[in-house]
Amino acid sequence: MFEIEEIPDLEALRGEWSALCDRSPRVTPFQRPEWLIPWARAFPPGEPWVLAVRREGRLAALAPLLVYPDEGKRTLAFCGGGVSDYCDIVTDEEEAVTALLAHLEARRERWEVADFEPLPGDSPLLRISEGHTETRDVCPGLDLPGRVEDLHEVVPTRQLANLRKYRRKAEKLGELRLQSDGSWEEKLEILLGFYLARRGESNGDTLRAFHREVAAGFHARGALGLHLLCLGGDPLAGLYGFRERDTFYCYMQGFDERWAKLSPGAMVVGSVIEEAIRRGVRRIDFLRGREPYKYWWGGTDRETFRKTF
């Protein structure tokens, strides 16, 4: 067991950490170093306290934690708070989880309350009888068919009819095309512009810096999904996410408000779903929140949880 309290030490562990994520059966993009190291730089945790376990010289578990004051108590939580849809321990050994929890118990002088969220439903922390567990949120998702032609089996007929209708309207004005190749940097800037404009944010420098570093990391490992829907060469909408094994995680989307009557948000989601099927993706995760559009596509809920000690 060893502890890490400095970002440079996390950087030094990046290769082993990434290899552990590759071996772990439960990992999501939000436990990877490509996500959490940029997060630590952009939103510096007051007191990082990352715990790691080695077995026979190999990294077997990593808990990316931090300690912060909350209502007068030293509270233990996961790094990535606020921007991560899933937080959890990364491990490929159940015994390593026991070792991590024993270390937390032995270091009780460091913390008073543990508040772990949002945990996916298969988190090993949820199998612990101690503490209190409650539902935190939902992450709607859609299991995909093997062929685009079979989308009607999982997506409501009305949504597919709407998609065809808006595509016909758009195609009367020019060529409609999903751009998935080319410069990811340029696509990210366009999408962030759409996203920040819709939220009424004029600055967003910290968010831009964070996502530039995140996107560069996921692009380097071939897991970045950045798509622009263009009409006659002009971007209408964009969608940004990450692929992990057979799942695509839809993290952010935005569209040009001038084209709102064409429903560019629905068109870009539909096009990305079709592209994901062609690339062998078996599930779309729309991530946290009960936005209506997720259910229009046939999304069904998977709960996330909060565990407190």
C-alpha positions as protocol buffer text, in pm:
chain_id: "A"
residue {
  index: 1
  type: MET
  ca { x: 0 y: 0 z: 0 }
}
residue {
  index: 2
  type: PHE
  ca { x: 125 y: 349 z: -79 }
}
residue {
  index: 3
  type: GLU
  ca { x: -14 y: 702 z: -77 }
}
residue {
  index: 4
  type: ILE
  ca { x: 16 y: 977 z: -339 }
}
residue {
  index: 5
  type: GLU
  ca { x: -37 y: 1342 z: -254 }
}
residue {
  index: 6
  type: GLU
  ca { x: 124 y: 1531 z: -544 }
}
residue {
  index: 7
  type: ILE
  ca { x: 17 y: 1563 z: -910 }
}
residue {
  index: 8
  type: PRO
  ca { x: 370 y: 1489 z: -1045 }
}
residue {
  index: 9
  type: ASP
  ca { x: 360 y: 1157 z: -858 }
}
residue {
  index: 10
  type: LEU
  ca { x: 26 y: 1080 z: -1024 }
}
residue {
  index: 11
  type: GLU
  ca { x: 182 y: 1161 z: -1361 }
}
residue {
  index: 12
  type: ALA
  ca { x: 463 y: 916 z: -1288 }
}
residue {
  index: 13
  type: LEU
  ca { x: 202 y: 645 z: -1227 }
}
residue {
  index: 14
  type: ARG
  ca { x: 9 y: 719 z: -1550 }
}
residue {
  index: 15
  type: GLY
  ca { x: 131 y: 414 z: -1745 }
}
residue {
  index: 16
  type: GLU
  ca { x: 60 y: 162 z: -1469 }
}
residue {
  index: 17
  type: TRP
  ca { x: -270 y: 335 z: -1389 }
}
residue {
  index: 18
  type: SER
  ca { x: -381 y: 313 z: -1753 }
}
residue {
  index: 19
  type: ALA
  ca { x: -282 y: -56 z: -1770 }
}
residue {
  index: 20
  type: LEU
  ca { x: -486 y: -124 z: -1455 }
}
residue {
  index: 21
  type: CYS
  ca { x: -788 y: 47 z: -1615 }
}
residue {
  index: 22
  type: ASP
  ca { x: -746 y: -179 z: -1919 }
}
residue {
  index: 23
  type: ARG
  ca { x: -757 y: -486 z: -1693 }
}
residue {
  index: 24
  type: SER
  ca { x: -1041 y: -370 z: -1471 }
}
residue {
  index: 25
  type: PRO
  ca { x: -1382 y: -515 z: -1564 }
}
residue {
  index: 26
  type: ARG
  ca { x: -1574 y: -212 z: -1432 }
}
residue {
  index: 27
  type: VAL
  ca { x: -1383 y: 97 z: -1543 }
}
residue {
  index: 28
  type: THR
  ca { x: -1544 y: 399 z: -1709 }
}
residue {
  index: 29
  type: PRO
  ca { x: -1365 y: 694 z: -1874 }
}
residue {
  index: 30
  type: PHE
  ca { x: -1399 y: 890 z: -1550 }
}
residue {
  index: 31
  type: GLN
  ca { x: -1157 y: 669 z: -1357 }
}
residue {
  index: 32
  type: ARG
  ca { x: -881 y: 694 z: -1617 }
}
residue {
  index: 33
  type: PRO
  ca { x: -570 y: 913 z: -1581 }
}
residue {
  index: 34
  type: GLU
  ca { x: -667 y: 1087 z: -1907 }
}
residue {
  index: 35
  type: TRP
  ca { x: -965 y: 1231 z: -1714 }
}
residue {
  index: 36
  type: LEU
  ca { x: -851 y: 1268 z: -1354 }
}
residue {
  index: 37
  type: ILE
  ca { x: -504 y: 1418 z: -1404 }
}
residue {
  index: 38
  type: PRO
  ca { x: -646 y: 1708 z: -1613 }
}
residue {
  index: 39
  type: TRP
  ca { x: -919 y: 1745 z: -1350 }
}
residue {
  index: 40
  type: ALA
  ca { x: -658 y: 1780 z: -1073 }
}
residue {
  index: 41
  type: ARG
  ca { x: -482 y: 2051 z: -1273 }
}
residue {
  index: 42
  type: ALA
  ca { x: -794 y: 2243 z: -1372 }
}
residue {
  index: 43
  type: PHE
  ca { x: -981 y: 2213 z: -1040 }
}
residue {
  index: 44
  type: PRO
  ca { x: -704 y: 2160 z: -784 }
}
residue {
  index: 45
  type: PRO
  ca { x: -828 y: 1946 z: -493 }
}
residue {
  index: 46
  type: GLY
  ca { x: -746 y: 2098 z: -157 }
}
residue {
  index: 47
  type: GLU
  ca { x: -584 y: 1782 z: -22 }
}
residue {
  index: 48
  type: PRO
  ca { x: -540 y: 1494 z: -269 }
}
residue {
  index: 49
  type: TRP
  ca { x: -496 y: 1153 z: -106 }
}
residue {
  index: 50
  type: VAL
  ca { x: -467 y: 880 z: -367 }
}
residue {
  index: 51
  type: LEU
  ca { x: -428 y: 527 z: -231 }
}
residue {
  index: 52
  type: ALA
  ca { x: -275 y: 244 z: -433 }
}
residue {
  index: 53
  type: VAL
  ca { x: -207 y: -127 z: -377 }
}
residue {
  index: 54
  type: ARG
  ca { x: 65 y: -336 z: -539 }
}
residue {
  index: 55
  type: ARG
  ca { x: 65 y: -714 z: -566 }
}
residue {
  index: 56
  type: GLU
  ca { x: 393 y: -878 z: -665 }
}
residue {
  index: 57
  type: GLY
  ca { x: 517 y: -550 z: -808 }
}
residue {
  index: 58
  type: ARG
  ca { x: 203 y: -484 z: -1017 }
}
residue {
  index: 59
  type: LEU
  ca { x: -51 y: -210 z: -950 }
}
residue {
  index: 60
  type: ALA
  ca { x: -365 y: -392 z: -832 }
}
residue {
  index: 61
  type: ALA
  ca { x: -592 y: -112 z: -710 }
}
residue {
  index: 62
  type: LEU
  ca { x: -613 y: 265 z: -706 }
}
residue {
  index: 63
  type: ALA
  ca { x: -851 y: 487 z: -513 }
}
residue {
  index: 64
  type: PRO
  ca { x: -831 y: 851 z: -638 }
}
residue {
  index: 65
  type: LEU
  ca { x: -942 y: 1028 z: -321 }
}
residue {
  index: 66
  type: LEU
  ca { x: -921 y: 1369 z: -162 }
}
residue {
  index: 67
  type: VAL
  ca { x: -997 y: 1519 z: 179 }
}
residue {
  index: 68
  type: TYR
  ca { x: -1188 y: 1846 z: 215 }
}
residue {
  index: 69
  type: PRO
  ca { x: -1373 y: 2033 z: 492 }
}
residue {
  index: 70
  type: ASP
  ca { x: -1752 y: 2000 z: 484 }
}
residue {
  index: 71
  type: GLU
  ca { x: -1969 y: 2140 z: 764 }
}
residue {
  index: 72
  type: GLY
  ca { x: -1671 y: 2137 z: 996 }
}
residue {
  index: 73
  type: LYS
  ca { x: -1576 y: 1775 z: 927 }
}
residue {
  index: 74
  type: ARG
  ca { x: -1282 y: 1636 z: 732 }
}
residue {
  index: 75
  type: THR
  ca { x: -1462 y: 1457 z: 449 }
}
residue {
  index: 76
  type: LEU
  ca { x: -1319 y: 1188 z: 224 }
}
residue {
  index: 77
  type: ALA
  ca { x: -1445 y: 1182 z: -135 }
}
residue {
  index: 78
  type: PHE
  ca { x: -1343 y: 1085 z: -486 }
}
residue {
  index: 79
  type: CYS
  ca { x: -1145 y: 1314 z: -714 }
}
residue {
  index: 80
  type: GLY
  ca { x: -1337 y: 1426 z: -1021 }
}
residue {
  index: 81
  type: GLY
  ca { x: -1633 y: 1568 z: -833 }
}
residue {
  index: 82
  type: GLY
  ca { x: -1871 y: 1794 z: -1021 }
}
residue {
  index: 83
  type: VAL
  ca { x: -1770 y: 1688 z: -1372 }
}
residue {
  index: 84
  type: SER
  ca { x: -1761 y: 1306 z: -1341 }
}
residue {
  index: 85
  type: ASP
  ca { x: -2070 y: 1094 z: -1397 }
}
residue {
  index: 86
  type: TYR
  ca { x: -1921 y: 785 z: -1229 }
}
residue {
  index: 87
  type: CYS
  ca { x: -1662 y: 768 z: -949 }
}
residue {
  index: 88
  type: ASP
  ca { x: -1513 y: 447 z: -814 }
}
residue {
  index: 89
  type: ILE
  ca { x: -1209 y: 246 z: -711 }
}
residue {
  index: 90
  type: VAL
  ca { x: -1011 y: 101 z: -1001 }
}
residue {
  index: 91
  type: THR
  ca { x: -908 y: -260 z: -947 }
}
residue {
  index: 92
  type: ASP
  ca { x: -881 y: -602 z: -1104 }
}
residue {
  index: 93
  type: GLU
  ca { x: -864 y: -783 z: -766 }
}
residue {
  index: 94
  type: GLU
  ca { x: -1138 y: -796 z: -502 }
}
residue {
  index: 95
  type: GLU
  ca { x: -878 y: -861 z: -230 }
}
residue {
  index: 96
  type: ALA
  ca { x: -717 y: -526 z: -310 }
}
residue {
  index: 97
  type: VAL
  ca { x: -1043 y: -348 z: -222 }
}
residue {
  index: 98
  type: THR
  ca { x: -1029 y: -508 z: 123 }
}
residue {
  index: 99
  type: ALA
  ca { x: -672 y: -382 z: 162 }
}
residue {
  index: 100
  type: LEU
  ca { x: -776 y: -29 z: 65 }
}
residue {
  index: 101
  type: LEU
  ca { x: -1062 y: -23 z: 314 }
}
residue {
  index: 102
  type: ALA
  ca { x: -840 y: -160 z: 590 }
}
residue {
  index: 103
  type: HIS
  ca { x: -592 y: 120 z: 520 }
}
residue {
  index: 104
  type: LEU
  ca { x: -868 y: 379 z: 542 }
}
residue {
  index: 105
  type: GLU
  ca { x: -970 y: 238 z: 879 }
}
residue {
  index: 106
  type: ALA
  ca { x: -611 y: 245 z: 1000 }
}
residue {
  index: 107
  type: ARG
  ca { x: -576 y: 611 z: 898 }
}
residue {
  index: 108
  type: ARG
  ca { x: -889 y: 743 z: 1070 }
}
residue {
  index: 109
  type: GLU
  ca { x: -690 y: 1039 z: 1202 }
}
residue {
  index: 110
  type: ARG
  ca { x: -692 y: 1169 z: 842 }
}
residue {
  index: 111
  type: TRP
  ca { x: -1070 y: 1185 z: 792 }
}
residue {
  index: 112
  type: GLU
  ca { x: -1402 y: 1186 z: 981 }
}
residue {
  index: 113
  type: VAL
  ca { x: -1667 y: 1121 z: 714 }
}
residue {
  index: 114
  type: ALA
  ca { x: -1646 y: 926 z: 388 }
}
residue {
  index: 115
  type: ASP
  ca { x: -1886 y: 1043 z: 118 }
}
residue {
  index: 116
  type: PHE
  ca { x: -1852 y: 842 z: -203 }
}
residue {
  index: 117
  type: GLU
  ca { x: -2062 y: 938 z: -507 }
}
residue {
  index: 118
  type: PRO
  ca { x: -2175 y: 890 z: -779 }
}
residue {
  index: 119
  type: LEU
  ca { x: -2102 y: 517 z: -763 }
}
residue {
  index: 120
  type: PRO
  ca { x: -2207 y: 285 z: -1047 }
}
residue {
  index: 121
  type: GLY
  ca { x: -2432 y: -3 z: -950 }
}
residue {
  index: 122
  type: ASP
  ca { x: -2151 y: -260 z: -972 }
}
residue {
  index: 123
  type: SER
  ca { x: -1909 y: -71 z: -745 }
}
residue {
  index: 124
  type: PRO
  ca { x: -1742 y: -296 z: -487 }
}
residue {
  index: 125
  type: LEU
  ca { x: -1808 y: -24 z: -229 }
}
residue {
  index: 126
  type: LEU
  ca { x: -2180 y: -99 z: -250 }
}
residue {
  index: 127
  type: ARG
  ca { x: -2124 y: -456 z: -128 }
}
residue {
  index: 128
  type: ILE
  ca { x: -1997 y: -332 z: 208 }
}
residue {
  index: 129
  type: SER
  ca { x: -2259 y: -369 z: 481 }
}
residue {
  index: 130
  type: GLU
  ca { x: -2134 y: -78 z: 692 }
}
residue {
  index: 131
  type: GLY
  ca { x: -2246 y: 278 z: 628 }
}
residue {
  index: 132
  type: HIS
  ca { x: -2548 y: 419 z: 451 }
}
residue {
  index: 133
  type: THR
  ca { x: -2642 y: 373 z: 84 }
}
residue {
  index: 134
  type: GLU
  ca { x: -2889 y: 583 z: -113 }
}
residue {
  index: 135
  type: THR
  ca { x: -2977 y: 642 z: -476 }
}
residue {
  index: 136
  type: ARG
  ca { x: -2786 y: 940 z: -617 }
}
residue {
  index: 137
  type: ASP
  ca { x: -2904 y: 985 z: -978 }
}
residue {
  index: 138
  type: VAL
  ca { x: -2975 y: 794 z: -1298 }
}
residue {
  index: 139
  type: CYS
  ca { x: -2773 y: 748 z: -1616 }
}
residue {
  index: 140
  type: PRO
  ca { x: -3011 y: 655 z: -1898 }
}
residue {
  index: 141
  type: GLY
  ca { x: -2863 y: 435 z: -2169 }
}
residue {
  index: 142
  type: LEU
  ca { x: -2953 y: 244 z: -2481 }
}
residue {
  index: 143
  type: ASP
  ca { x: -2847 y: -107 z: -2581 }
}
residue {
  index: 144
  type: LEU
  ca { x: -2778 y: -104 z: -2953 }
}
residue {
  index: 145
  type: PRO
  ca { x: -2862 y: -359 z: -3222 }
}
residue {
  index: 146
  type: GLY
  ca { x: -2591 y: -503 z: -3444 }
}
residue {
  index: 147
  type: ARG
  ca { x: -2714 y: -316 z: -3756 }
}
residue {
  index: 148
  type: VAL
  ca { x: -2837 y: 37 z: -3822 }
}
residue {
  index: 149
  type: GLU
  ca { x: -3133 y: -116 z: -4008 }
}
residue {
  index: 150
  type: ASP
  ca { x: -3253 y: -268 z: -3680 }
}
residue {
  index: 151
  type: LEU
  ca { x: -3265 y: 57 z: -3479 }
}
residue {
  index: 152
  type: HIS
  ca { x: -3645 y: 39 z: -3486 }
}
residue {
  index: 153
  type: GLU
  ca { x: -3618 y: -253 z: -3244 }
}
residue {
  index: 154
  type: VAL
  ca { x: -3484 y: -28 z: -2964 }
}
residue {
  index: 155
  type: VAL
  ca { x: -3572 y: 333 z: -3060 }
}
residue {
  index: 156
  type: PRO
  ca { x: -3937 y: 446 z: -3053 }
}
residue {
  index: 157
  type: THR
  ca { x: -4097 y: 474 z: -3396 }
}
residue {
  index: 158
  type: ARG
  ca { x: -4195 y: 836 z: -3338 }
}
residue {
  index: 159
  type: GLN
  ca { x: -3834 y: 939 z: -3273 }
}
residue {
  index: 160
  type: LEU
  ca { x: -3707 y: 770 z: -3589 }
}
residue {
  index: 161
  type: ALA
  ca { x: -3987 y: 938 z: -3788 }
}
residue {
  index: 162
  type: ASN
  ca { x: -3887 y: 1277 z: -3645 }
}
residue {
  index: 163
  type: LEU
  ca { x: -3524 y: 1212 z: -3734 }
}
residue {
  index: 164
  type: ARG
  ca { x: -3617 y: 1138 z: -4097 }
}
residue {
  index: 165
  type: LYS
  ca { x: -3839 y: 1448 z: -4111 }
}
residue {
  index: 166
  type: TYR
  ca { x: -3569 y: 1687 z: -3989 }
}
residue {
  index: 167
  type: ARG
  ca { x: -3310 y: 1530 z: -4215 }
}
residue {
  index: 168
  type: ARG
  ca { x: -3533 y: 1586 z: -4517 }
}
residue {
  index: 169
  type: LYS
  ca { x: -3580 y: 1952 z: -4421 }
}
residue {
  index: 170
  type: ALA
  ca { x: -3205 y: 2001 z: -4377 }
}
residue {
  index: 171
  type: GLU
  ca { x: -3113 y: 1823 z: -4700 }
}
residue {
  index: 172
  type: LYS
  ca { x: -3328 y: 2067 z: -4897 }
}
residue {
  index: 173
  type: LEU
  ca { x: -3081 y: 2335 z: -4787 }
}
residue {
  index: 174
  type: GLY
  ca { x: -2756 y: 2151 z: -4855 }
}
residue {
  index: 175
  type: GLU
  ca { x: -2552 y: 1836 z: -4797 }
}
residue {
  index: 176
  type: LEU
  ca { x: -2595 y: 1695 z: -4448 }
}
residue {
  index: 177
  type: ARG
  ca { x: -2287 y: 1509 z: -4319 }
}
residue {
  index: 178
  type: LEU
  ca { x: -2150 y: 1380 z: -3990 }
}
residue {
  index: 179
  type: GLN
  ca { x: -1784 y: 1480 z: -3965 }
}
residue {
  index: 180
  type: SER
  ca { x: -1598 y: 1236 z: -3740 }
}
residue {
  index: 181
  type: ASP
  ca { x: -1248 y: 1269 z: -3884 }
}
residue {
  index: 182
  type: GLY
  ca { x: -1020 y: 1570 z: -3923 }
}
residue {
  index: 183
  type: SER
  ca { x: -880 y: 1798 z: -3653 }
}
residue {
  index: 184
  type: TRP
  ca { x: -1020 y: 1712 z: -3312 }
}
residue {
  index: 185
  type: GLU
  ca { x: -890 y: 2045 z: -3179 }
}
residue {
  index: 186
  type: GLU
  ca { x: -1102 y: 2240 z: -3425 }
}
residue {
  index: 187
  type: LYS
  ca { x: -1412 y: 2030 z: -3363 }
}
residue {
  index: 188
  type: LEU
  ca { x: -1374 y: 2067 z: -2985 }
}
residue {
  index: 189
  type: GLU
  ca { x: -1350 y: 2447 z: -3009 }
}
residue {
  index: 190
  type: ILE
  ca { x: -1666 y: 2462 z: -3221 }
}
residue {
  index: 191
  type: LEU
  ca { x: -1858 y: 2236 z: -2985 }
}
residue {
  index: 192
  type: LEU
  ca { x: -1744 y: 2422 z: -2672 }
}
residue {
  index: 193
  type: GLY
  ca { x: -1854 y: 2745 z: -2840 }
}
residue {
  index: 194
  type: PHE
  ca { x: -2204 y: 2602 z: -2892 }
}
residue {
  index: 195
  type: TYR
  ca { x: -2215 y: 2463 z: -2538 }
}
residue {
  index: 196
  type: LEU
  ca { x: -2098 y: 2778 z: -2360 }
}
residue {
  index: 197
  type: ALA
  ca { x: -2322 y: 3005 z: -2568 }
}
residue {
  index: 198
  type: ARG
  ca { x: -2628 y: 2800 z: -2475 }
}
residue {
  index: 199
  type: ARG
  ca { x: -2533 y: 2823 z: -2107 }
}
residue {
  index: 200
  type: GLY
  ca { x: -2476 y: 3197 z: -2135 }
}
residue {
  index: 201
  type: GLU
  ca { x: -2110 y: 3173 z: -2035 }
}
residue {
  index: 202
  type: SER
  ca { x: -1883 y: 3427 z: -2201 }
}
residue {
  index: 203
  type: ASN
  ca { x: -1553 y: 3299 z: -2063 }
}
residue {
  index: 204
  type: GLY
  ca { x: -1511 y: 2929 z: -1988 }
}
residue {
  index: 205
  type: ASP
  ca { x: -1130 y: 2936 z: -2001 }
}
residue {
  index: 206
  type: THR
  ca { x: -1092 y: 2675 z: -1725 }
}
residue {
  index: 207
  type: LEU
  ca { x: -1345 y: 2443 z: -1888 }
}
residue {
  index: 208
  type: ARG
  ca { x: -1176 y: 2482 z: -2227 }
}
residue {
  index: 209
  type: ALA
  ca { x: -831 y: 2406 z: -2085 }
}
residue {
  index: 210
  type: PHE
  ca { x: -965 y: 2102 z: -1901 }
}
residue {
  index: 211
  type: HIS
  ca { x: -1137 y: 1953 z: -2205 }
}
residue {
  index: 212
  type: ARG
  ca { x: -844 y: 2026 z: -2437 }
}
residue {
  index: 213
  type: GLU
  ca { x: -618 y: 1818 z: -2214 }
}
residue {
  index: 214
  type: VAL
  ca { x: -881 y: 1546 z: -2167 }
}
residue {
  index: 215
  type: ALA
  ca { x: -951 y: 1522 z: -2540 }
}
residue {
  index: 216
  type: ALA
  ca { x: -579 y: 1505 z: -2623 }
}
residue {
  index: 217
  type: GLY
  ca { x: -537 y: 1213 z: -2384 }
}
residue {
  index: 218
  type: PHE
  ca { x: -834 y: 1014 z: -2512 }
}
residue {
  index: 219
  type: HIS
  ca { x: -740 y: 1090 z: -2872 }
}
residue {
  index: 220
  type: ALA
  ca { x: -391 y: 949 z: -2807 }
}
residue {
  index: 221
  type: ARG
  ca { x: -538 y: 619 z: -2691 }
}
residue {
  index: 222
  type: GLY
  ca { x: -792 y: 604 z: -2975 }
}
residue {
  index: 223
  type: ALA
  ca { x: -1096 y: 644 z: -2747 }
}
residue {
  index: 224
  type: LEU
  ca { x: -1211 y: 998 z: -2831 }
}
residue {
  index: 225
  type: GLY
  ca { x: -1543 y: 1057 z: -3001 }
}
residue {
  index: 226
  type: LEU
  ca { x: -1582 y: 1409 z: -3142 }
}
residue {
  index: 227
  type: HIS
  ca { x: -1849 y: 1454 z: -3406 }
}
residue {
  index: 228
  type: LEU
  ca { x: -1982 y: 1757 z: -3593 }
}
residue {
  index: 229
  type: LEU
  ca { x: -2302 y: 1755 z: -3794 }
}
residue {
  index: 230
  type: CYS
  ca { x: -2247 y: 1987 z: -4090 }
}
residue {
  index: 231
  type: LEU
  ca { x: -2489 y: 2135 z: -4341 }
}
residue {
  index: 232
  type: GLY
  ca { x: -2322 y: 2240 z: -4662 }
}
residue {
  index: 233
  type: GLY
  ca { x: -1992 y: 2256 z: -4472 }
}
residue {
  index: 234
  type: ASP
  ca { x: -2126 y: 2468 z: -4185 }
}
residue {
  index: 235
  type: PRO
  ca { x: -2144 y: 2306 z: -3837 }
}
residue {
  index: 236
  type: LEU
  ca { x: -2497 y: 2271 z: -3703 }
}
residue {
  index: 237
  type: ALA
  ca { x: -2428 y: 2067 z: -3390 }
}
residue {
  index: 238
  type: GLY
  ca { x: -2161 y: 1866 z: -3214 }
}
residue {
  index: 239
  type: LEU
  ca { x: -2131 y: 1574 z: -2973 }
}
residue {
  index: 240
  type: TYR
  ca { x: -1831 y: 1483 z: -2760 }
}
residue {
  index: 241
  type: GLY
  ca { x: -1772 y: 1162 z: -2570 }
}
residue {
  index: 242
  type: PHE
  ca { x: -1550 y: 864 z: -2503 }
}
residue {
  index: 243
  type: ARG
  ca { x: -1545 y: 499 z: -2593 }
}
residue {
  index: 244
  type: GLU
  ca { x: -1467 y: 240 z: -2327 }
}
residue {
  index: 245
  type: ARG
  ca { x: -1479 y: -120 z: -2446 }
}
residue {
  index: 246
  type: ASP
  ca { x: -1819 y: -165 z: -2615 }
}
residue {
  index: 247
  type: THR
  ca { x: -1984 y: 149 z: -2472 }
}
residue {
  index: 248
  type: PHE
  ca { x: -1987 y: 506 z: -2598 }
}
residue {
  index: 249
  type: TYR
  ca { x: -2033 y: 770 z: -2326 }
}
residue {
  index: 250
  type: CYS
  ca { x: -2206 y: 1087 z: -2457 }
}
residue {
  index: 251
  type: TYR
  ca { x: -2054 y: 1357 z: -2241 }
}
residue {
  index: 252
  type: MET
  ca { x: -2136 y: 1691 z: -2405 }
}
residue {
  index: 253
  type: GLN
  ca { x: -2337 y: 1823 z: -2695 }
}
residue {
  index: 254
  type: GLY
  ca { x: -2434 y: 2160 z: -2835 }
}
residue {
  index: 255
  type: PHE
  ca { x: -2583 y: 2319 z: -3144 }
}
residue {
  index: 256
  type: ASP
  ca { x: -2605 y: 2646 z: -3333 }
}
residue {
  index: 257
  type: GLU
  ca { x: -2916 y: 2823 z: -3202 }
}
residue {
  index: 258
  type: ARG
  ca { x: -2977 y: 2977 z: -3544 }
}
residue {
  index: 259
  type: TRP
  ca { x: -3072 y: 2633 z: -3674 }
}
residue {
  index: 260
  type: ALA
  ca { x: -3292 y: 2530 z: -3380 }
}
residue {
  index: 261
  type: LYS
  ca { x: -3598 y: 2476 z: -3605 }
}
residue {
  index: 262
  type: LEU
  ca { x: -3415 y: 2189 z: -3774 }
}
residue {
  index: 263
  type: SER
  ca { x: -3370 y: 2012 z: -3438 }
}
residue {
  index: 264
  type: PRO
  ca { x: -2992 y: 1977 z: -3485 }
}
residue {
  index: 265
  type: GLY
  ca { x: -2956 y: 1819 z: -3139 }
}
residue {
  index: 266
  type: ALA
  ca { x: -3175 y: 1525 z: -3237 }
}
residue {
  index: 267
  type: MET
  ca { x: -3001 y: 1490 z: -3572 }
}
residue {
  index: 268
  type: VAL
  ca { x: -2651 y: 1479 z: -3424 }
}
residue {
  index: 269
  type: VAL
  ca { x: -2752 y: 1222 z: -3161 }
}
residue {
  index: 270
  type: GLY
  ca { x: -2917 y: 1006 z: -3425 }
}
residue {
  index: 271
  type: SER
  ca { x: -2615 y: 1028 z: -3653 }
}
residue {
  index: 272
  type: VAL
  ca { x: -2374 y: 943 z: -3371 }
}
residue {
  index: 273
  type: ILE
  ca { x: -2584 y: 643 z: -3269 }
}
residue {
  index: 274
  type: GLU
  ca { x: -2574 y: 515 z: -3628 }
}
residue {
  index: 275
  type: GLU
  ca { x: -2199 y: 572 z: -3650 }
}
residue {
  index: 276
  type: ALA
  ca { x: -2148 y: 394 z: -3317 }
}
residue {
  index: 277
  type: ILE
  ca { x: -2332 y: 86 z: -3445 }
}
residue {
  index: 278
  type: ARG
  ca { x: -2114 y: 78 z: -3757 }
}
residue {
  index: 279
  type: ARG
  ca { x: -1805 y: 86 z: -3533 }
}
residue {
  index: 280
  type: GLY
  ca { x: -1922 y: -207 z: -3322 }
}
residue {
  index: 281
  type: VAL
  ca { x: -2042 y: -16 z: -3015 }
}
residue {
  index: 282
  type: ARG
  ca { x: -2307 y: -211 z: -2825 }
}
residue {
  index: 283
  type: ARG
  ca { x: -2431 y: 52 z: -2580 }
}
residue {
  index: 284
  type: ILE
  ca { x: -2482 y: 427 z: -2564 }
}
residue {
  index: 285
  type: ASP
  ca { x: -2459 y: 580 z: -2216 }
}
residue {
  index: 286
  type: PHE
  ca { x: -2630 y: 921 z: -2205 }
}
residue {
  index: 287
  type: LEU
  ca { x: -2483 y: 977 z: -1856 }
}
residue {
  index: 288
  type: ARG
  ca { x: -2648 y: 1144 z: -1560 }
}
residue {
  index: 289
  type: GLY
  ca { x: -2971 y: 1334 z: -1570 }
}
residue {
  index: 290
  type: ARG
  ca { x: -3332 y: 1277 z: -1671 }
}
residue {
  index: 291
  type: GLU
  ca { x: -3339 y: 1508 z: -1974 }
}
residue {
  index: 292
  type: PRO
  ca { x: -3641 y: 1410 z: -2187 }
}
residue {
  index: 293
  type: TYR
  ca { x: -3443 y: 1359 z: -2509 }
}
residue {
  index: 294
  type: LYS
  ca { x: -3268 y: 1056 z: -2357 }
}
residue {
  index: 295
  type: TYR
  ca { x: -3601 y: 877 z: -2322 }
}
residue {
  index: 296
  type: TRP
  ca { x: -3716 y: 986 z: -2669 }
}
residue {
  index: 297
  type: TRP
  ca { x: -3432 y: 765 z: -2795 }
}
residue {
  index: 298
  type: GLY
  ca { x: -3551 y: 474 z: -2581 }
}
residue {
  index: 299
  type: GLY
  ca { x: -3306 y: 523 z: -2296 }
}
residue {
  index: 300
  type: THR
  ca { x: -3363 y: 322 z: -1978 }
}
residue {
  index: 301
  type: ASP
  ca { x: -3229 y: 419 z: -1637 }
}
residue {
  index: 302
  type: ARG
  ca { x: -2932 y: 278 z: -1453 }
}
residue {
  index: 303
  type: GLU
  ca { x: -2904 y: 418 z: -1104 }
}
residue {
  index: 304
  type: THR
  ca { x: -2595 y: 562 z: -941 }
}
residue {
  index: 305
  type: PHE
  ca { x: -2549 y: 562 z: -566 }
}
residue {
  index: 306
  type: ARG
  ca { x: -2407 y: 749 z: -270 }
}
residue {
  index: 307
  type: LYS
  ca { x: -2228 y: 559 z: 6 }
}
residue {
  index: 308
  type: THR
  ca { x: -2145 y: 733 z: 335 }
}
residue {
  index: 309
  type: PHE
  ca { x: -1955 y: 611 z: 640 }
}
